[in-house]
Amino acid sequence: MAIFSVYVVNKAGGLIYQWDSYSPRAEAEKTFSYPLDLLLKLHDERVLVAFGQRDGIRVGHAVLAINGVDVNGKYTADGKEVLEYLGNSANYPVSIRFGRPRLTSNEKLMLASMFHSLFAIGSQLSPEQGSSGIEMLETDTFKLHCFQTLTGIKFVVLADPRQAGIDSLLRKIYEIYSDFALKNPFYSLEMPIRCELFDQNLKLALEVAEKAGTFGPGS
């Protein structure tokens, strides 16, 4: 069981905090000889597999690392252009790690705004007044849980479908937000949360949740 991500969205739909746990379980690494028997293309500043599925590598996967060096967009961490490097036979054999492309900061901001809108639509579609909005979305690989405070702040957790105690965890995160962000004299409401104590206590709460699966009796 695992908790994948935590997002805090302000009442205007802006992303003010995000934490991600990147799991390597969906990644595949393989050593290739020249010529590369996969077709790669540049899309949205990422190098993606366009054709050729094998050994856990799927169309749409991104190049995440080359010879152990992380790839950021279309360049390696040491400044090499990925497609140019992989097009040179002198660089083979080469080890390439593939996986699902990670969301950029801009994409996270956009998705937070979209979820804010969906939450409002969900409330309006309710046949009864006073709907709480979207509290959970479920897929085969994760569940999205949302808790909105009376002031409109949304706390969103993405977790393994089998993870227990998420409702209590959401309220624990709200408690941490109240104690270490709102009570911080240097924090401005609705602005990004950059508080070290908030980070530390959030990570501790997530560790407890993953190990115990619950926060308190009846959760």
Secondary structure, 3 states (H helix, E strand, C coil): CCEEEEEEECCCCCEEEEEECCCHHHCEEEEECCCCCCEEEEECCEEEEEECCECCECCCCEEEEECCEEEECCEECCCCEHHHHHCCHHHCCEEEEEECCCCCHHHHHHHHHHHHHHHHHHHHHCCCCCCCCCCEEECCCCEEEEEECCCCCEEEEEECCCCCCHHHHHHHHHHHHHHHHHCCCCCCCCCCCCCHHHHHHHHHHHHHHHHHCCCCCCC
